[in-house]
Amino acid sequence: MSKPAPAPRKLKAKERETFLAGLAAGWSITHAAKLAGRERRRFYDMRGRDEAFAVAWDEAIESGTEALEDEAR
């Protein structure tokens, strides 16, 4: 019988900050996760468990969208 895979390590504050900064800069979720050095699934998992992180994510997406819209003008 094989052992279950170890649980992934929790996101560090710096990883969360880097991810949110990437979203706020207009990057995709996938690219922002790569900037933070983690798989995007980890961020989706945290979004589902942490309401404050989910709110920060939404705010970062809004900021990134506004920045891209401003740049397109």
C-alpha positions in Angstrom: 0.0 0.0 0.0 1.4 3.4 -0.9 1.5 6.4 1.3 -0.7 9.4 0.6 1.0 12.4 -0.9 2.1 14.9 1.7 -0.1 17.9 2.1 1.1 21.0 0.2 2.8 23.6 2.4 0.7 26.6 3.2 1.1 29.8 1.3 3.5 32.3 2.9 2.6 35.9 3.3 5.1 36.9 0.7 3.6 34.5 -1.8 0.2 35.9 -1.2 1.4 39.5 -1.6 3.3 38.7 -4.8 0.3 37.0 -6.2 -2.1 39.8 -5.4 0.4 42.4 -6.7 0.5 40.4 -10.0 -3.3 40.5 -10.3 -3.3 44.2 -9.5 -0.8 44.8 -12.3 -3.1 43.1 -14.7 -1.5 39.7 -15.0 -3.6 36.5 -15.4 -4.1 34.2 -12.4 -1.8 31.7 -13.9 1.0 34.2 -14.4 0.5 35.8 -11.0 0.8 32.4 -9.4 4.0 31.7 -11.3 5.4 35.0 -10.1 4.7 33.9 -6.6 6.4 30.6 -7.3 3.3 28.4 -6.7 0.7 26.6 -8.7 -2.5 28.5 -9.2 -4.5 25.7 -7.5 -3.0 26.7 -4.2 -4.4 30.2 -4.6 -7.8 28.9 -5.5 -7.8 26.6 -2.5 -6.9 29.6 -0.2 -9.6 31.7 -1.9 -12.2 29.1 -1.0 -11.0 28.9 2.7 -10.1 32.5 3.5 -12.8 35.2 3.0 -10.3 38.1 3.5 -8.0 36.7 0.8 -11.0 36.3 -1.5 -11.9 40.0 -1.0 -8.3 41.0 -1.6 -8.2 38.9 -4.8 -11.4 40.6 -6.1 -10.0 44.0 -5.3 -6.7 43.2 -7.0 -8.5 41.9 -10.2 -10.5 45.2 -10.2 -7.3 47.2 -9.9 -5.6 45.2 -12.7 -8.6 45.6 -15.0 -8.7 49.3 -14.4 -5.0 49.6 -15.1 -5.3 47.7 -18.4 -8.3 49.7 -19.4 -6.4 52.9 -18.7 -3.5 51.7 -20.7 -5.7 50.8 -23.7 -7.0 54.4 -23.9 
